[in-house]
Every structure is written in C-alpha cells, then in structure tokens.
Amino acid sequence: MSIEEKNRKYKILEPFFNKEKKLRDIEKETKISYATLKRWVSQYRNSGEKGLVKKERIDKNTFKKVNDDVLDYLKSLYKDYHNLPVTKLYEKAKSTLNSYNSVISYPTFFRIIDNLDENIKQSSIKSVKKESLYEYAILQKVVPIPFFNNKNKIFYLTIFYNKENYKITNFIFEEEKREFKKLFNFIKESIIIEGSYPKNISLDEKIQGISKSLLRNIFFQTKINFIQEEVDENIVSFLKYIDTDILKEFNRKKPKNIDEISLFIKKYLFINNDGEKKISQNENYQLLYFLTKYKRKVYSGGIRLKNNIYNSPSLKELEGEIVDVYYSEFSNKIVEVYLGKRFIDKVKLIKD
C-alpha cells in the first residue's frame, strides 16, 4: 500500500517537478488542496520518495481507545465551555487529561468533540470558524548564510501568509532586520498581491518597533487590526528546513549575489505572483497610509521628488496643479499620484 501511495503522489507531482505545470493547475485538476500539494513537494525534497509515504501516526486509533470516563469528562467540558474555540478548549482539557493518564493529540481531540452528537458537531464547526480571527500573518525569520562572499552572514526572511490555508503571498530576503514601520511598504504590497483587504493581521512577536499607540493609529487610518502574538507552529514547521535546503543548494555553487538566493526562496515557498489583483478604490486609498506622502507641483516635465523626476501622459492635464505623491522609502521606481482622493496614476521614474 505504501508503494502504491508513493507512486500515486509522485505521479500527481511529476508535471510540477518537470516544470510542465504549476501547483495551482494540479490543484484544479486533481481537487487536492494547494496546501497538501505543497506539503508533498516539501516532503519529497526533504526525504526523497520516502517522504511521500504517509507515516503511521502515534495517536492512530486513539479515539477508539479513549475510555468512557474521558469521554464523559470531554462532554462535560464542552457543555461548560462550548463558546471557546476548539484550540482553547484543548488547552483547557490537557491538564485534566493527564490526571486520567490519557494523552490525546489535537486532531484526535477535534474528532472526539466533532463526533459527540449532531448538535455539538455543528457548534464545533462554528467554533473552528471563530478561531480564524487573524486572517493574515507576518513572520520574520533569521537565516544564516555561512558562504556569502566567503563570509558568515545573517540574513532575514520576512513572509506574509494566509493563516487559514498557509499560502505564502509575499516575502523579502535581506541583510537588514526591519522594524515594523520599515515593513509598511511590504505590507501594502502584500495586500495588493493577495487582492483581499484584511480585517486582521497577526505580527510575529520578534518584530521590533511596535507600540499600542502605533497600532491604534493604523487601525484608525486603515481599519486593519494588527495583533502581536506567538507564531503559528504550523508555519514554523514548514519553514524549519529552509536553512538546510539553502545550504544544500549553494554549498558547491556559491551565490554571486543575494538575488540568486531570493530566487531560490521564491521557488521554495511556491510563490507565484500573477500581478496586482483588484481591491476597491477606497481600500487602496486606505493603504496609502503605509507610504510617505508629499505635496508636489506638476510641471511640464513631470514631478520632481528627492532629486528624481517622475512623469506619465496622465500628468499633462494636471500641469500647474498641486498633487499628493505617495512614495515608498524602499522602492523609488514608481510613485502613486492623487488629486485629493481621486487616483491619477502610478507614475514611473524617468530620471535620477
């Protein structure tokens, strides 16, 4: 059975490995979730064909072996705390389960709660949905590179991902450890790429420069609620092998520059950005909070900003007007121009 399973998974992934199809295409054809396909690819890269064989779970069939006393306890617990998300309920149950000499994994715990009876099942599902409070998250990870320009160096990988399906939307890989404000343009870019305006974004506790007053101000301006909390263990597990895989990739053929490593990371994280997606004009305007605003006069040659000149055909009709120019401190190739709240254009750098 394990050989059949291994062959079946590899046959599904083979077009991806041969660069004939993208994982998203395979997801549509097979109806297998993107997260599952990504996990299979990661397992294959880490352990070869052996990684495609499903390991026997330690807690397999635990549910059948749970005694009546434990089941009665779980029923009582759920009755008293049915409004809690299942994860919180599990944390509350663990200490008491130890007294029963019963060790139950979270997946098993969920199945037990989910199968107590039909009413509890429906409530459990609602509880799980409530748990998806933080729609997106930002994680910052240290990546040691011992061979960059014959020196031992520390780099930083920052990712923006969906907390429900763990799809990684965007990343930056650089030498600088950015504080929160210096991630603003990355946040705006990630939301645009995702094409969905978030209500909540969870922040890695390691990210510095965060204050309650700053978070309140962001919420007032953008209606996005940022919460600093511990990183989700699922995404940590996915990323834990990236250091080793980078070493394997570049151990013999040393990278010439940081862009080579970034390209490898982009493929490793299965990031495929098809360009900006549509969000509403009002949402886009709110995201301008994350850029630096300047007021500039439009001249016949364009707009002058920071010793650079930006121009586009759309500016001709605004010659002589004072406009708002939104500028990223980390990418000066394009500025966004508004007249009041009316979007004019994304204007390209033509001279520096």
Legacy VTK file of the C-alpha trace (Angstrom):
# vtk DataFile Version 3.0
C-alpha trace
ASCII
DATASET POLYDATA
POINTS 352 float
0.000 0.000 0.000
2.833 2.386 0.848
4.468 1.810 -2.565
1.147 2.481 -4.315
0.680 5.626 -2.253
4.199 6.848 -3.026
3.770 6.203 -6.772
0.367 7.889 -6.822
1.645 11.053 -5.142
4.742 11.248 -7.340
2.659 10.806 -10.496
0.479 13.724 -9.386
3.520 15.922 -8.678
5.596 14.826 -11.687
4.344 17.614 -14.037
5.377 20.152 -11.383
8.857 18.671 -10.970
9.235 18.630 -14.775
8.196 22.320 -14.836
5.250 21.445 -17.065
2.546 22.619 -14.678
2.157 24.842 -11.648
0.797 23.535 -8.365
-2.298 25.690 -8.805
-3.012 23.902 -12.109
-2.597 20.499 -10.450
-4.869 21.632 -7.615
-7.642 22.445 -10.107
-7.225 19.161 -11.994
-6.992 16.815 -9.006
-9.108 18.733 -6.450
-6.277 18.137 -3.962
-5.715 21.267 -1.852
-2.782 23.538 -2.612
-1.541 23.215 0.981
-1.474 19.396 0.670
0.387 19.511 -2.651
2.884 21.960 -1.205
3.443 19.680 1.777
4.067 16.689 -0.523
6.622 18.668 -2.507
8.384 19.723 0.690
8.398 16.113 1.972
9.827 14.842 -1.321
12.566 17.482 -1.359
13.481 16.720 2.237
13.335 12.912 2.180
13.014 11.808 -1.439
10.396 9.201 -2.317
10.296 8.009 1.306
8.827 11.368 2.234
5.750 10.617 0.122
4.831 7.612 2.255
2.362 8.522 4.961
3.865 7.854 8.367
1.907 5.878 10.901
0.529 8.338 13.431
1.373 7.733 17.051
-2.187 8.570 18.067
-3.843 6.462 15.359
-6.997 4.787 16.688
-6.597 6.664 19.982
-10.215 7.728 19.734
-11.335 4.091 19.845
-9.228 3.514 22.947
-10.474 6.554 24.879
-12.344 5.228 27.895
-15.843 6.228 28.984
-14.572 8.365 31.874
-12.551 10.544 29.488
-15.462 10.826 27.072
-17.785 11.856 29.907
-15.254 14.455 31.003
-14.969 15.876 27.476
-18.748 16.066 27.137
-18.965 17.936 30.429
-16.107 20.238 29.455
-17.725 21.090 26.148
-21.070 21.729 27.820
-19.451 24.267 30.171
-17.164 25.932 27.605
-18.904 25.424 24.248
-18.253 29.051 23.270
-14.486 28.541 23.288
-12.601 27.821 20.047
-11.573 24.172 19.857
-7.882 25.048 20.298
-8.610 26.879 23.556
-10.825 24.009 24.698
-7.966 21.600 24.016
-5.555 23.674 26.130
-8.061 23.678 28.965
-8.526 19.894 28.697
-4.853 18.848 28.620
-4.074 19.201 32.328
-7.114 17.162 33.353
-6.455 14.536 30.691
-3.046 13.976 32.295
-4.799 13.016 35.523
-6.686 10.359 33.548
-3.341 9.145 32.160
-4.758 9.946 28.736
-2.650 11.672 26.062
-4.744 12.888 23.133
-3.372 14.842 20.157
-5.216 17.905 18.922
-6.536 16.201 15.716
-7.906 13.336 17.809
-9.398 15.779 20.316
-11.130 17.630 17.498
-12.570 14.398 16.078
-13.933 13.442 19.502
-15.594 16.819 20.006
-16.822 16.781 16.423
-18.493 13.384 16.893
-20.105 13.733 20.331
-23.521 14.356 18.795
-25.039 16.325 15.931
-25.688 19.484 17.962
-22.149 19.551 19.298
-20.824 18.864 15.817
-22.489 21.945 14.417
-21.305 24.054 17.336
-17.764 22.737 16.947
-17.625 23.732 13.316
-18.811 27.215 14.198
-16.192 27.342 16.917
-13.436 26.456 14.466
-14.596 29.213 12.140
-14.479 31.687 15.020
-10.878 30.663 15.559
-9.888 32.204 12.193
-9.700 35.631 13.777
-6.427 36.759 12.251
-6.804 36.372 8.521
-3.164 37.022 7.653
0.158 36.997 9.454
3.717 38.276 9.136
6.671 36.192 10.284
10.315 37.252 10.474
12.962 34.504 10.470
16.742 34.591 10.834
18.574 32.746 8.031
22.332 32.164 8.489
24.366 32.114 5.257
27.917 30.865 6.014
29.228 31.107 2.457
28.101 34.519 1.179
31.155 36.269 -0.321
33.304 33.898 1.755
31.877 35.324 4.972
29.459 34.115 7.620
26.447 36.393 7.411
22.990 36.649 8.893
20.015 37.433 6.656
16.354 37.938 7.461
13.386 36.329 5.741
10.029 38.040 6.226
6.880 36.389 4.896
3.238 37.420 4.573
0.843 34.459 4.625
-2.797 33.440 4.913
-3.470 31.943 8.348
-6.301 29.733 7.146
-4.537 27.824 4.342
-0.888 28.854 4.994
-0.483 30.150 1.466
2.546 32.482 1.398
1.684 35.582 -0.606
4.880 37.604 -0.422
8.363 37.670 1.081
11.511 39.762 1.391
15.005 38.388 1.965
17.641 40.894 3.033
20.506 41.719 5.356
18.555 44.320 7.312
16.313 43.361 10.203
13.424 45.713 9.626
11.397 47.268 12.376
7.642 47.426 11.987
7.465 50.822 10.255
10.076 49.739 7.749
7.801 46.860 6.786
4.966 49.203 5.816
5.597 49.102 2.063
5.946 45.301 2.236
2.566 45.118 3.985
0.872 47.295 1.359
2.444 45.338 -1.497
1.400 42.017 0.068
-2.232 43.083 0.479
-2.361 44.261 -3.138
-0.888 40.955 -4.340
-3.344 38.965 -2.209
-6.214 41.014 -3.608
-8.161 40.799 -0.370
-8.353 43.615 2.158
-7.683 42.113 5.620
-9.519 42.881 8.822
-6.770 41.417 10.984
-3.040 40.739 10.619
-1.057 38.799 13.196
2.500 40.022 13.854
5.480 37.911 14.875
6.495 38.818 18.440
10.113 39.166 17.261
9.283 42.169 15.070
10.501 45.295 16.832
9.222 48.868 16.916
5.606 48.030 17.760
3.614 50.127 20.217
-0.039 50.213 21.208
-0.367 53.838 20.099
1.041 52.994 16.656
-1.337 50.037 16.262
-4.288 52.206 17.306
-3.315 54.851 14.760
-3.021 52.249 11.993
-6.467 50.888 12.822
-7.952 54.412 12.812
-6.434 55.141 9.379
-6.777 51.755 7.651
-9.343 49.730 9.657
-6.760 46.899 9.812
-6.271 45.389 13.250
-2.660 44.316 13.930
-2.112 41.914 16.846
1.297 40.842 18.118
1.343 37.175 19.155
3.261 33.914 19.035
3.961 32.472 15.608
1.751 29.608 14.415
3.634 26.317 14.838
2.338 25.010 11.501
4.168 27.681 9.500
7.257 27.251 11.698
7.273 23.533 10.854
7.047 24.298 7.148
9.978 26.733 7.297
12.257 24.772 9.603
14.061 23.021 6.741
14.713 26.098 4.617
18.137 26.807 6.192
19.358 23.293 5.373
17.923 23.411 1.852
19.636 26.730 1.123
22.928 25.218 2.283
22.403 22.193 0.038
21.554 24.378 -2.947
24.510 26.731 -2.675
27.166 24.662 -0.899
29.071 23.886 -4.096
27.995 26.665 -6.396
28.323 29.799 -4.294
25.709 32.524 -4.949
27.020 35.602 -6.741
24.519 37.897 -5.078
21.518 37.951 -2.773
19.140 37.851 -5.755
20.167 34.253 -6.513
19.204 33.182 -3.005
15.957 35.164 -3.200
15.007 33.400 -6.433
15.608 30.015 -4.806
13.470 31.029 -1.803
10.665 32.196 -4.111
10.540 28.765 -5.762
10.931 27.016 -2.410
7.948 28.877 -0.952
5.897 28.239 -4.123
5.241 31.941 -4.577
3.664 32.732 -7.926
2.541 36.333 -8.109
0.467 36.945 -11.221
0.485 40.702 -10.715
-1.715 43.017 -8.724
-5.300 41.976 -8.055
-8.223 44.309 -7.707
-9.259 45.807 -4.409
-11.705 48.670 -4.058
-10.639 52.242 -4.648
-11.460 53.104 -1.039
-9.349 50.203 0.264
-6.444 51.228 -1.960
-6.722 54.766 -0.640
-6.613 53.486 2.959
-3.430 51.537 2.163
-1.686 54.791 1.243
-1.155 55.163 4.992
1.785 52.771 4.594
3.556 55.121 2.135
5.150 58.538 2.703
3.063 61.445 1.447
4.498 64.537 -0.293
2.775 67.508 -1.907
4.331 68.423 -5.249
3.571 70.725 -8.157
3.138 69.161 -11.591
5.476 70.718 -14.169
5.618 70.167 -17.920
8.438 67.681 -17.365
6.612 65.816 -14.613
7.020 65.720 -10.831
10.293 66.307 -9.009
10.801 64.324 -5.822
14.024 63.501 -3.934
16.188 64.611 -6.866
14.240 62.285 -9.155
11.792 63.058 -11.958
8.575 61.095 -12.449
6.300 61.504 -15.441
3.436 59.944 -17.385
0.934 61.131 -20.051
-1.798 61.372 -17.410
0.048 64.256 -15.710
-0.189 66.606 -18.730
-3.725 67.726 -17.923
-2.644 68.497 -14.341
0.228 70.841 -15.177
0.404 73.555 -12.541
-1.722 71.599 -10.014
-0.529 70.616 -6.528
-0.929 66.849 -6.109
-0.315 64.296 -3.395
2.576 61.987 -4.206
2.849 58.730 -2.236
6.378 57.410 -2.126
7.945 54.200 -0.841
11.182 54.755 1.042
12.388 51.326 -0.126
11.405 51.300 -3.795
11.611 54.539 -5.748
10.753 53.206 -9.224
7.064 54.185 -9.054
5.037 56.762 -7.120
1.263 56.957 -6.743
-0.296 60.314 -7.556
-3.638 61.564 -6.191
-5.546 64.799 -6.575
-7.397 64.926 -3.286
-8.919 61.432 -3.030
-9.006 60.939 -6.812
-6.411 58.499 -8.074
-4.486 59.861 -11.053
-1.843 57.301 -11.963
1.136 55.207 -10.930
3.935 57.326 -12.310
7.287 55.838 -13.265
10.744 57.176 -12.538
12.220 58.572 -15.773
15.358 60.264 -14.482
17.506 60.023 -11.353
LINES 1 353
352 0 1 2 3 4 5 6 7 8 9 10 11 12 13 14 15 16 17 18 19 20 21 22 23 24 25 26 27 28 29 30 31 32 33 34 35 36 37 38 39 40 41 42 43 44 45 46 47 48 49 50 51 52 53 54 55 56 57 58 59 60 61 62 63 64 65 66 67 68 69 70 71 72 73 74 75 76 77 78 79 80 81 82 83 84 85 86 87 88 89 90 91 92 93 94 95 96 97 98 99 100 101 102 103 104 105 106 107 108 109 110 111 112 113 114 115 116 117 118 119 120 121 122 123 124 125 126 127 128 129 130 131 132 133 134 135 136 137 138 139 140 141 142 143 144 145 146 147 148 149 150 151 152 153 154 155 156 157 158 159 160 161 162 163 164 165 166 167 168 169 170 171 172 173 174 175 176 177 178 179 180 181 182 183 184 185 186 187 188 189 190 191 192 193 194 195 196 197 198 199 200 201 202 203 204 205 206 207 208 209 210 211 212 213 214 215 216 217 218 219 220 221 222 223 224 225 226 227 228 229 230 231 232 233 234 235 236 237 238 239 240 241 242 243 244 245 246 247 248 249 250 251 252 253 254 255 256 257 258 259 260 261 262 263 264 265 266 267 268 269 270 271 272 273 274 275 276 277 278 279 280 281 282 283 284 285 286 287 288 289 290 291 292 293 294 295 296 297 298 299 300 301 302 303 304 305 306 307 308 309 310 311 312 313 314 315 316 317 318 319 320 321 322 323 324 325 326 327 328 329 330 331 332 333 334 335 336 337 338 339 340 341 342 343 344 345 346 347 348 349 350 351
